Amino acid sequence: EQDFDANALECSCVTKFGASTDTWVAVDAPLYNDSTSGTASSATSITVSHTVQATYGNRIVIAFVYIESATNSDPTGVTYAGAAMTKLTPAMPAASAGISLWYRVAPTTGANNCVATLTGARDLLTMHVADYYFVNQSTPFGTVQTNNEINATATAVPAVTTTAGDLVIGAVIHVATEATTVGTGQFEREDTQNSNGS
């Protein structure tokens, strides 16, 4: 088993939405909308269709790209609706597996493709795409914490410092078929298996 966690912060405290409305909404943290995922094998790219709703403002779309291959370097680029996404974390490989996180603030709304492209074919690819509302558009993330474990039964990342209005997100990859148990106060949004585990 090889585990890799990538934890990041999304910071926001936005109370008014809409350009010409008196409607107010109170939020303590970014608001999760939805997530989708897809898999590919022996591929140089992976595409996942994801819908960003226009319900609220200050949106962000995030893509976790999971790579399991002897050559697991980062994608050369990830796009959403044809627009380039920004890489927040590199693949940080744990032997033959790794995760990289990409994001785009103020993404195009509606159903669009998220596409990750690589320089060569990878054995197994998985991509999770999620979007949130009420996210700080200029500084959406805090410090990223990562950790690699080999043949471990559990893994943990260094402590993440938060303040009121922060939301912690994370990801893990197993190069084996194994369930992941989340900690107290955490929610699992996606769990996808690609062949022998992802």
Phi, psi and omega in degrees: 000140175226122182249147176216121179249140174231110181250137180219165179247140169247127186246132179194149169207079184251132185246344181235139178227156181094142184278330185218058180219155176260013178282132180239150175222134180266127179228143177259345184199168174306147184252121178292137176256293185197165175216152178222161181213163178204163180228161176206158177223147183047049187233155176261358177202164175219139182235132177230128176277130182220141181253121174262116180282153179262020185302312179232174183260189180050060186268157172216144172242136185236137177237124170262121179252118181255128182236128173237108184189157175297332176245097189242038179296165181302155166301151176286341178183155175228136179234154170231124184056033178082355181261138183296140174259158181262135178279124177267319179229144173282176184297331179045063190297139170251092185060254187256023181213154178194165180229139168232150183244132181232151181211163173212125176276155181050052181289159174299136179275166182096184180278123181216161179271138169255125187233125173252131182242139181238164182284336180208171182294140176244149184301306182224133177233138173225141177224130174251133179236130181222155176226154183224156173254169173059044181253137176304118187280339180266328178224077186285340185233153171258211183286135178268135177242139181224162177202145175242138176226138178246129179052046181249154176267348178206155177218151180217152176256160176303157183303140177255122180277127181234161172231170181304132180098359178269153174230130180263131176239155182205170180209152178217146176232137175244133172265057178183156178278107184205141179284151176249131178256123181278159181277175180300132179081003179258158179231134177268119183268325182219145175213104187238134177251132179239103181059255184263027171118126175200000000 
